[in-house]
Amino acid sequence: MEKTKISIVVPVYNVEKYLDNSITHIINQTYRNLEIILVDDGSTDGSGQICDRYAEKDSRIRVIHKKNGGSSSARNCGIEAATGDYIGFLDADDYADETMYEVLHRAMTETNGTIAQVMSRDFDEEGNLLKDAYRSSGKTVFLSQKEMFRLLMLHEGDSSFCTKLIRADFAKGFRFSENRLNEDFELILRMLEKVEGVYSVEEAHYNILIRQGSNQRSGFKPNLYEAVIDNSDLAFAMMEKNFPEFRKETERFWFVQRLDYLLHIPVEQMTKHNVYCRKVLSEVRQGKALWKSNPFLQEKEKRNLTILSCCPKLSKRIHGFIMRWKQKRARHL
């Protein structure tokens, strides 16, 4: 058996429909020296029992049953329990190719790196490919601290921890922020301040299931979008401190996050009592000269910022009417 051990932390909450597939792909990994930590985060369906059933069959599996506290709480519990040399994280409704941890382990040992990552791809529940890997050269490339930050600001970098393997002694010095969303992005920024960079294997090995009902994949959730705005502020502060040469890229990111917020917030929530909405609109209006001249913003993004900053409610109502008309027309064709 391989000398070094990999701890894989899997938060589990009400995913009984997907859990067999996810666990099966973990236990069938070609890299065998695994510690599989399934953290049942207070599931109310049969997920906890499924975890226990697999633990009875495979001695590498440890199950932790805890009161519901959210994905970050479950991940932190797993970090504390992990005894491996490396730590990875998986979401229980996604699945990893069975060679993923062999590939990641090879990248870590050959480079003596602190963090390594692979590429991901998106599928729907019928197994149809929605989005392929961003890069697929098959090469392992080193993304310096600065380059990784710049890619994140251009929405070309990967902030997910599910695609990554991290040296355990380093990972145990961090925790995910609990009771908030967009926590991966916040933590990868904090980790970037402490590493020289990330080794990136340009091959797709992690498979993301795009399904209805997950926090980050359906509807407008104020706690998610507010966390996104907060994290863009964190990125801006980090740029000013460590990466001033990427001011334009960071301004681009900062405004795109605000545009995303304005595009998704329902009209009825755009009230004078909504502090975040007022903050975002004010910042977009005051920063008009910056986003108008930003070379990294697309013309469509600038146009949307112009419209939403001038007449946010009216433009959203008109857009909503047009979309409903198109859907109604499509149903009658």
Helices and strands as residue ranges (DSSP letters): E 6-12, H 16-27, E 34-41, H 47-57, E 61-66, H 71-81, E 86-89, E 95-96, H 100-111, E 115-123, E 129-131, E 140-144, H 145-153, E 164-167, H 168-171, H 183-192, E 197-209, H 222-242, G 244-246, H 247-264, G 267-269, H 275-286, H 288-293, H 299-310, H 312-332
